[in-house]
């Protein structure tokens, strides 16, 4: 059961800013900047803002691992045997790539 919890070091307190819809499992999460996060649930990728507290479902995908490509401002989603690429701002699908083997995890490497 997925939960979002925030720990306050100054108060030594843990609190939940919102309930994960239906308690959906969280597959992946990453920080874009100090105020913005992406959370991959088992049915969608959500964009979460810390201040003011807000989240929205951005991409509907199933059981995906996600990365943020800062150079191209896109979200890369990997699940099963393929990758999908989405615009970070709109969530619009850009393209996809499939391969014969299952993708367990992936890392981005940016060279000059």
C-alpha positions in Angstrom: 0.0 0.0 0.0 1.6 3.3 -1.1 1.9 6.2 1.2 3.6 9.6 0.9 5.2 10.7 4.2 7.2 13.8 4.9 9.6 14.0 7.8 10.2 17.4 9.5 13.6 17.5 11.0 12.8 20.7 13.1 9.6 19.1 14.6 10.8 15.5 14.6 7.4 14.7 13.1 6.1 12.7 10.2 3.0 13.7 8.3 1.2 12.8 5.1 0.3 15.6 2.7 -2.3 13.5 0.8 -3.5 10.0 0.4 -2.3 8.0 -2.5 -5.5 7.2 -4.6 -6.7 3.8 -3.6 -3.5 3.1 -1.7 -1.9 2.3 -5.1 1.6 0.9 -4.8 4.5 3.3 -5.6 6.9 1.9 -8.2 9.3 4.8 -8.4 9.8 8.5 -7.3 12.2 11.2 -8.1 12.9 14.8 -7.3 12.9 17.3 -10.1 13.7 20.3 -7.9 13.2 21.2 -4.2 9.5 21.8 -4.8 8.6 19.3 -7.6 8.5 15.5 -7.6 7.4 12.7 -10.0 5.8 9.7 -8.4 5.1 6.5 -10.5 2.1 4.6 -9.2 1.0 1.3 -10.5 -1.3 3.0 -13.0 0.0 6.5 -13.6 2.8 9.0 -13.2 1.9 11.9 -10.9 3.5 15.3 -10.6 3.6 16.4 -7.0 4.3 20.0 -5.8 5.4 20.5 -2.2 4.4 24.2 -1.8 1.6 24.7 -2.3 0.6 21.0 -1.7 -0.8 19.8 -5.0 -0.6 16.7 -7.2 -2.0 15.7 -10.6 -1.9 12.6 -12.7 0.2 13.4 -15.7 0.7 10.1 -17.6 -1.3 7.0 -17.5 1.0 4.0 -17.7 1.3 0.7 -15.9 4.0 -0.4 -13.5 6.7 1.8 -14.8 10.2 2.9 -13.7 10.8 6.6 -14.5 13.7 9.0 -15.1 13.7 12.7 -15.9 15.9 13.8 -18.8 16.8 17.3 -17.9 18.5 18.1 -21.2 15.4 17.3 -23.3 12.8 18.1 -20.6 11.1 14.8 -20.9 10.1 11.8 -18.8 11.3 8.4 -19.7 9.1 5.5 -18.6 10.3 1.9 -18.7 8.1 -1.1 -18.3 8.0 -4.6 -19.7 10.2 -4.6 -22.8 10.0 -0.9 -23.8 10.6 2.7 -23.1 8.1 5.5 -23.6 9.1 9.2 -23.9 6.8 12.0 -22.7 6.9 15.8 -22.6 7.5 16.8 -19.0 5.2 19.8 -19.0 2.2 18.4 -20.8 2.6 14.6 -20.4 2.1 14.2 -24.1 3.6 11.0 -25.6 6.6 11.7 -27.8 7.9 8.3 -28.9 8.6 4.7 -27.8 11.3 2.1 -28.2 11.1 -1.6 -27.6 13.7 -4.3 -27.1 13.6 -8.1 -26.8 14.6 -8.3 -23.1 12.7 -7.1 -20.0 13.8 -3.8 -18.5 14.4 -4.0 -14.8 16.0 -0.6 -14.3 17.9 2.0 -16.3 20.2 5.0 -15.9 20.7 8.1 -18.0 24.2 9.0 -19.1 24.8 12.5 -20.6 28.2 13.0 -22.3 29.5 16.3 -23.5 
